[in-house]
Amino acid sequence: TTYTYENNVLKKVENKVLINGECINVKKNEFIFNSAGNITQKLRTSYYQSEVTSKTIYSYDNFNTPFKNMNPYFKLLFSVEGYDGLRTNNILTADYYATPTNTNYVRYKYNNVLNSANYPIKIDRLTNNNELISSTTFEYQN
């Protein structure tokens, strides 16, 4: 895995595998971050049978993510359903475009239940019709 930074901001993550002595691209994620440190756009390219690129545009709340106090390098490796350590705030919506130039998208919504310290204790990922896709529960230790 290769991490590429520009002005100390993560721009790209490339995953490769070694097959018969040759490094083969598997997946590439390219990011655009806003000034708050949230990913506003992600381009995801996969290379399994052919090269395919999709785009996701995100919106956020103003509260803590479950990963706020986690080691910054561990954040790069850690992810759960619909969530990773690359963001400052919690996702509210994710608009998925099958191609970067497509104007039609599928919207996913996130219902974030917060504790008294404004950290999520439960995150439900929903379809635009409010059908549950996944539910993730978090517990925090002092």
C-alpha positions as CSV (number, residue, x, y, z in Angstrom):
1,T,0.0,0.0,0.0
2,T,1.3,3.4,-1.0
3,Y,0.1,6.6,0.7
4,T,0.7,9.9,-1.3
5,Y,0.6,13.3,0.4
6,E,0.5,16.8,-0.9
7,N,1.2,19.6,1.6
8,N,0.8,17.1,4.4
9,V,-2.7,16.1,3.2
10,L,-3.4,12.6,2.1
11,K,-4.2,12.6,-1.6
12,K,-4.1,9.0,-2.7
13,V,-3.9,5.5,-1.4
14,E,-2.9,2.7,-3.8
15,N,-3.2,-1.0,-3.1
16,K,-1.0,-3.4,-5.0
17,V,-0.2,-7.1,-4.8
18,L,2.9,-9.0,-5.9
19,I,2.2,-11.7,-8.4
20,N,5.1,-13.6,-10.0
21,G,7.5,-10.8,-9.0
22,E,5.3,-8.0,-10.5
23,C,3.4,-5.4,-8.6
24,I,-0.1,-5.3,-9.9
25,N,-2.6,-2.5,-9.1
26,V,-5.7,-3.7,-7.2
27,K,-7.4,-0.5,-6.0
28,K,-6.7,3.3,-5.9
29,N,-8.6,5.9,-3.8
30,E,-8.0,9.6,-4.5
31,F,-9.3,12.2,-2.1
32,I,-10.3,15.9,-1.9
33,F,-10.5,17.2,1.6
34,N,-12.2,20.4,2.8
35,S,-10.7,22.9,5.3
36,A,-12.3,21.0,8.2
37,G,-10.4,17.8,7.3
38,N,-13.2,15.9,5.8
39,I,-13.2,14.1,2.5
40,T,-15.6,15.9,0.2
41,Q,-14.9,13.7,-2.8
42,K,-13.4,10.2,-3.3
43,L,-12.5,8.7,-6.6
44,R,-12.2,4.9,-6.3
45,T,-10.6,2.9,-9.1
46,S,-10.5,-0.9,-9.1
47,Y,-8.5,-2.9,-11.5
48,Y,-9.9,-6.5,-11.1
49,Q,-11.2,-7.4,-14.5
50,S,-11.0,-3.9,-16.1
51,E,-10.3,-0.4,-14.8
52,V,-13.4,1.1,-13.3
53,T,-13.6,4.4,-11.5
54,S,-16.5,5.6,-9.3
55,K,-17.1,8.9,-7.4
56,T,-18.6,9.6,-4.0
57,I,-19.4,13.0,-2.6
58,Y,-19.9,13.4,1.2
59,S,-21.6,15.8,3.6
60,Y,-20.9,15.9,7.3
61,D,-22.2,16.9,10.8
62,N,-20.0,19.0,13.2
63,F,-19.5,16.3,15.8
64,N,-16.6,14.0,16.9
65,T,-15.9,10.8,15.0
66,P,-15.3,7.5,16.9
67,F,-11.7,7.8,15.8
68,K,-10.9,11.3,17.0
69,N,-8.4,10.2,19.7
70,M,-6.9,7.3,17.8
71,N,-3.3,7.1,16.8
72,P,-3.2,9.0,13.4
73,Y,-1.2,6.2,11.7
74,F,-3.6,3.5,12.9
75,K,-6.5,5.6,11.5
76,L,-5.2,5.0,8.0
77,L,-5.6,1.3,8.4
78,F,-8.8,1.1,10.4
79,S,-12.3,1.1,9.0
80,V,-15.7,-0.3,9.8
81,E,-18.8,-0.5,7.6
82,G,-19.1,2.9,5.9
83,Y,-16.6,4.5,8.2
84,D,-12.9,5.1,8.3
85,G,-10.4,7.2,10.3
86,L,-9.8,9.7,7.5
87,R,-12.5,12.2,8.5
88,T,-12.8,14.8,11.2
89,N,-16.6,14.7,11.4
90,N,-19.4,12.1,10.9
91,I,-20.9,11.4,7.5
92,L,-24.5,12.6,7.0
93,T,-24.8,11.6,3.3
94,A,-22.8,9.8,0.7
95,D,-23.8,10.3,-3.0
96,Y,-22.4,7.5,-5.1
97,Y,-21.8,8.0,-8.8
98,A,-21.1,4.9,-11.0
99,T,-18.6,7.0,-13.0
100,P,-17.0,10.4,-12.2
101,T,-18.9,12.1,-15.1
102,N,-22.3,10.5,-14.3
103,T,-25.0,13.0,-13.2
104,N,-27.2,10.3,-11.6
105,Y,-26.3,9.0,-8.2
106,V,-27.5,6.8,-5.3
107,R,-27.7,8.5,-2.0
108,Y,-26.8,6.8,1.3
109,K,-27.8,8.4,4.6
110,Y,-26.2,8.0,8.0
111,N,-28.2,8.3,11.2
112,N,-25.6,9.1,14.0
113,V,-26.8,8.7,17.6
114,L,-24.4,10.7,19.9
115,N,-23.5,10.4,23.6
116,S,-23.3,13.3,26.0
117,A,-19.7,14.0,24.8
118,N,-20.9,14.3,21.1
119,Y,-19.3,11.0,20.0
120,P,-21.4,8.5,18.0
121,I,-22.5,5.4,19.9
122,K,-24.5,4.1,17.0
123,I,-24.3,4.7,13.3
124,D,-27.0,3.4,11.0
125,R,-26.3,3.5,7.2
126,L,-29.5,3.8,5.3
127,T,-30.8,3.8,1.7
128,N,-32.4,7.0,0.5
129,N,-35.7,5.2,1.3
130,N,-34.6,4.8,4.9
131,E,-34.0,1.0,4.6
132,L,-31.3,-0.2,6.9
133,I,-28.0,-1.3,5.2
134,S,-25.9,-1.6,8.3
135,S,-25.7,-0.6,12.0
136,T,-22.5,-0.1,13.9
137,T,-22.3,0.3,17.6
138,F,-19.4,2.0,19.4
139,E,-18.3,1.7,23.1
140,Y,-15.7,4.1,24.6
141,Q,-13.4,3.5,27.5
142,N,-12.0,6.2,29.7
